[in-house]
Amino acid sequence: MSLLTEDRLGISGAVGKKFELRRNWTEDDLQQVFRAAYEHVFGRERVYTSGVFSSAEALLRNGSINVRQFVAILAKSEFYKERFFYNKSQVRFIELNYKHLLGRAPYDQSEIAYHVDIYASQGYEAEIDSYIYSPEYSAAFGDYTVPFYRGFQSIAGQKTVGFNRLFSLYRGNGNSDNAQYGGKDSRLRLRISMNLANSITPPTVTTRSTASSGGTLHSAPNRGDARVYLVEAIIGGVGTKVAVRRSRQVYTVPFDQLSEKYQEIHKRGGKIVSVTPAQ
């Protein structure tokens, strides 16, 4: 990808940023790793991390842990939970984990379902470990490289749709994951559930020094459409060993009420089978 294209798409600040704690590192190298880890895992929230992780920093400095373990501490911290877990829908939490820990967006419904099952059956820490100690993480970052945005470049095994999906999650280093349009709700659930690619919305301001301002990227405004979808779900007995009668139900749901219906189904112990446009 050319520099001109990166500028036009507003990702020049995210491509090629790789920080590794190599052998015989200096204190400057270590500080760069700290900053890169906070920036990638917490985004703009990193400005509030001063002193919060001093103990973890000391462990990395004296060699008791490696960079991968340092990232795991950040993602399992109460600081991370308060910003990306407690006040988010489950799918939004998962897509942010993909962004923060693997540097890409989830590709399809199977990846979302995989992590929903891990969290439901094993809990929060197992969900975080499923990214950080995965073969994908090992191949991409290993033990000593800070996670970075891989989804904007060609990587082995990446589906083409991943490039488009990452644009819906990454809105520039000056933008906050908690302040984008959409709030606690997923940015990808609808398109993933319909197995459709996301559109690419270039930012209104680029991130290089030639830009007219600092580079906070704005998410696309909501389209006030009146689309209606058929949501098919199985209610009862999902994910349990208890014999509970199941029922398959189909709901007709306006576009702007999809998120609420998803949450209602999940609270009732249901599983969404399909989401299709109503004819």
C-alpha positions in Angstrom: 0.0 0.0 0.0 1.4 3.4 -1.0 1.9 6.3 1.5 -0.6 8.3 -0.5 -3.2 5.6 -0.1 -2.4 5.3 3.6 -2.9 9.1 4.0 -6.1 9.1 2.1 -7.5 6.3 4.3 -6.2 7.8 7.5 -4.1 4.8 8.6 -0.6 6.1 8.1 -0.2 6.4 11.8 -1.1 2.7 12.3 0.9 0.9 9.5 4.4 -0.3 10.2 4.5 0.6 13.9 6.3 -2.4 15.5 8.1 -2.3 18.9 10.1 -5.3 20.1 12.1 -5.7 23.3 15.3 -7.2 21.9 18.2 -8.7 23.8 20.5 -6.1 25.5 17.7 -3.5 25.5 18.2 0.0 26.9 15.9 1.9 29.2 14.7 4.0 26.2 13.8 0.7 24.4 11.8 -0.4 27.4 10.0 2.9 27.7 9.0 2.7 24.0 7.6 -0.8 24.6 5.6 0.5 27.6 4.2 3.4 25.5 3.4 1.2 22.6 1.6 -1.4 24.7 -0.5 1.2 26.5 -1.4 2.8 23.2 -2.4 -0.3 21.5 -4.2 -2.1 24.3 -6.0 1.0 25.8 -6.1 3.5 22.8 -6.7 7.0 24.0 -7.4 5.7 27.5 -3.7 5.3 27.9 -3.5 8.9 29.1 -4.9 7.6 32.4 -2.4 4.8 33.0 0.3 6.8 34.8 1.4 4.8 37.7 -1.4 2.2 37.5 0.9 -0.5 36.2 4.2 0.3 37.9 4.4 -3.2 39.4 3.9 -4.9 36.0 6.5 -2.5 34.5 9.0 -3.5 37.3 8.4 -7.2 36.5 9.2 -6.6 32.8 12.2 -4.5 33.6 13.8 -7.2 35.9 13.0 -10.0 33.4 10.4 -11.8 35.6 7.9 -11.6 32.7 8.1 -11.0 28.9 6.2 -8.6 26.7 3.4 -11.1 26.0 2.8 -11.6 29.8 2.9 -7.8 30.3 0.1 -7.4 27.7 -1.9 -10.2 29.4 -1.6 -8.3 32.7 -3.0 -5.1 31.0 -5.9 -6.9 29.4 -6.8 -8.8 32.6 -6.7 -5.6 34.8 -9.6 -3.9 36.4 -8.5 -0.8 34.3 -9.3 -2.7 31.1 -12.5 -4.2 32.5 -13.8 -0.8 33.5 -13.2 0.6 30.0 -14.0 -2.2 27.7 -16.0 -4.9 29.5 -18.4 -3.8 32.2 -20.2 -1.2 30.1 -20.1 -3.0 26.7 -22.2 -5.6 25.0 -20.6 -9.0 24.8 -20.0 -8.8 21.0 -18.5 -5.3 21.4 -16.1 -6.6 24.1 -15.0 -9.4 21.8 -14.4 -7.2 18.7 -12.3 -4.9 20.9 -10.3 -7.8 22.2 -9.5 -8.7 18.5 -8.5 -5.2 17.9 -6.4 -4.7 21.0 -4.8 -8.1 21.3 -4.5 -9.5 17.8 -4.4 -6.2 15.8 -7.3 -7.2 13.5 -11.1 -7.4 13.3 -13.1 -10.7 13.7 -13.8 -12.2 10.3 -17.1 -14.0 10.7 -19.8 -15.3 13.1 -17.8 -18.4 13.9 -15.1 -16.4 15.5 -17.6 -14.4 17.6 -19.4 -17.6 18.7 -16.0 -19.2 19.6 -15.3 -16.4 22.1 -18.8 -16.2 23.4 -18.5 -19.9 24.3 -15.2 -19.5 26.0 -16.4 -16.6 28.2 -19.6 -18.4 29.0 -17.9 -21.7 30.0 -14.5 -20.6 31.4 -14.8 -16.9 32.3 -13.0 -13.6 31.7 -9.4 -14.6 32.1 -9.7 -17.6 29.8 -11.3 -15.3 27.2 -8.3 -13.0 27.3 -5.8 -16.0 27.3 -7.6 -17.4 24.2 -6.2 -14.4 22.2 -2.8 -13.9 23.9 -1.8 -17.6 24.0 -3.2 -18.5 20.7 -1.1 -19.8 17.8 -2.0 -16.7 15.8 -0.6 -14.4 18.5 2.5 -16.5 18.7 3.1 -16.4 15.0 2.4 -12.6 14.8 4.1 -11.2 17.9 5.8 -14.0 19.9 6.9 -13.2 23.4 8.7 -9.9 22.9 6.8 -7.8 20.3 4.0 -5.5 21.3 0.7 -6.2 19.3 0.2 -3.8 16.4 -2.4 -3.3 13.7 -1.9 -6.2 11.2 -5.2 -6.0 9.5 -4.3 -3.1 7.2 -1.6 -5.2 5.5 -1.6 -8.5 3.8 -1.0 -11.3 6.3 -1.0 -15.0 6.0 -4.4 -16.5 6.4 -6.2 -13.2 6.5 -9.6 -13.1 4.8 -10.1 -10.1 2.5 -13.1 -9.0 4.5 -10.8 -8.4 7.5 -9.4 -5.3 5.9 -12.9 -3.7 5.6 -14.0 -4.7 9.0 -11.0 -3.2 10.8 -12.0 0.2 9.4 -15.2 0.0 11.4 -13.1 -0.5 14.6 -10.1 1.7 14.0 -10.9 5.4 13.8 -7.4 6.8 14.4 -5.1 7.1 17.4 -6.8 10.3 18.4 -10.2 8.7 18.7 -11.5 6.8 21.7 -13.1 3.3 21.6 -15.5 4.6 24.2 -16.4 7.9 22.5 -17.2 6.7 18.9 -20.7 6.7 17.6 -22.5 3.5 18.6 -21.5 3.6 22.3 -21.5 0.1 24.0 -22.9 -1.7 21.0 -21.1 -3.8 18.4 -19.8 -2.1 15.2 -19.7 -5.4 13.3 -22.5 -7.7 14.5 -25.1 -6.9 11.8 -22.7 -7.3 8.8 -21.0 -10.4 10.3 -24.4 -12.0 11.0 -25.4 -11.4 7.4 -22.0 -12.5 6.1 -21.5 -9.2 4.3 -18.4 -7.0 4.1 -18.3 -3.7 5.8 -18.0 -0.5 3.7 -14.8 1.5 4.0 -15.5 5.1 5.3 -12.3 7.2 4.9 -11.7 9.7 7.8 -12.6 13.3 7.4 -9.1 14.3 8.6 -5.9 12.5 7.8 -3.2 11.7 10.4 0.0 13.1 8.8 1.5 16.5 9.5 0.1 17.7 6.2 -3.4 17.4 7.6 -5.4 20.5 8.5 -5.8 19.4 12.1 -4.8 16.9 14.7 -6.6 13.9 13.2 -9.5 12.7 15.3 -11.4 10.5 13.0 -15.2 10.6 12.9 -17.3 7.4 12.5 -19.9 7.4 9.8 -23.2 8.9 10.8 -26.2 6.6 11.3 -28.4 6.2 8.3 -32.0 6.9 9.2 -33.4 4.0 7.2 -36.4 1.9 7.8 -35.0 -1.5 7.0 -36.6 -4.5 8.7 -34.9 -7.8 9.5 -36.0 -11.3 10.3 -34.2 -12.6 13.4 -34.4 -16.4 13.8 -33.5 -17.7 17.3 -33.6 -20.8 19.4 -35.0 -20.1 22.8 -34.4 -22.4 25.8 -31.8 -25.1 26.7 -28.9 -23.5 24.8 -25.5 -24.1 26.4 -26.9 -26.3 29.2 -27.0 -30.0 30.0 -30.4 -29.7 31.6 -33.3 -31.1 29.5 -35.2 -27.9 28.7 -37.7 -27.6 25.9 -36.4 -25.5 23.0 -38.5 -23.4 20.6 -37.4 -21.8 17.3 -38.9 -18.4 16.9 -38.7 -15.7 14.2 -38.9 -12.0 15.1 -39.6 -9.1 12.7 -37.3 -6.3 14.0 -36.7 -2.7 12.7 -33.0 -1.9 12.0 -32.7 0.5 15.0 -34.1 -2.1 17.4 -31.7 -5.0 16.4 -29.3 -4.5 19.3 -32.1 -4.5 21.9 -33.6 -7.7 20.4 -30.2 -9.4 20.4 -29.7 -8.6 24.1 -33.2 -9.7 24.9 -32.6 -13.1 23.2 -29.3 -13.6 25.0 -30.8 -12.7 28.4 -33.4 -15.4 27.8 -30.7 -18.0 27.1 -31.3 -18.0 23.4 -29.1 -18.4 20.4 -29.4 -16.4 17.2 -29.5 -18.6 14.2 -29.8 -16.1 11.4 -30.5 -12.5 10.6 -31.9 -11.8 7.1 -33.5 -8.7 5.5 -37.3 -8.9 5.4 -38.6 -8.9 1.8 
